[in-house]
């Protein structure tokens, strides 16, 4: 098994509990467009880039300008995040353990730079990230592989020796396509299983050793070790 070169953390729903804030933002903007958000909208809202959600809301409501809707979404979400984004259970313990072991870690988010900087300057101000990467920093964001490939290159590691920690289908797809080991800790959406994804119920169950085992997932000739069965996972929220 390769050594764990770096851990690449998603932000929203993974390290901080902001997915609910994002849903409330989307609800408010959708209502202004004449559309009531339901669970059927979730795959186009949760874990998606602002532009993707804006395009979806314009499509289902039949009105609005995508760029203006994206701007409204960003501004509303920013106000909510500025008011406080709770850190997810187990996040601080895991980050401290990685720091103690000398394993570098970075933040790889599909949120705009404005929102990332707000969270990193607030709820995560104490966390020594090697760097933070936002949706504004690559040509394409999640579910494309660009963010994780860029992060591995920036940290100076082979992407196959990095583990991404994600909570959403798009985030897991991005990390898997990039070639990372993938640990999924779901929040609001069910995340499909795949041969290269390891699942945990909470960051409270995650250790540096489990992250190292994620590198073996999907590698021929190596047994996959998991924190839980490799089935699709629905959180109890």
Buried (B, 14 or more C-beta within 10 A) or exposed (E): EBEBBBBBBBBBBBBBBBBBBBBBBBBBBBEBBEBEBEEEBBBBBBBBBBBBBBBBBBEBBEEBEBEEBBEBBBEBBBEBBEEEBEBBEBBBEBBEBBEEEEBBBBBBBBBBBBBBBBBBEBBBEEBEBBEBBBBEBBEEBBBBBBBBBBBBEBBEBEBBBBBBBBBBBBBBBBBBBBBBBBBBBBBBBBBEBBEBBBBBBBBEBBBBEBBBBBBBBBBEEEEBEBBEEBEEBEBEE
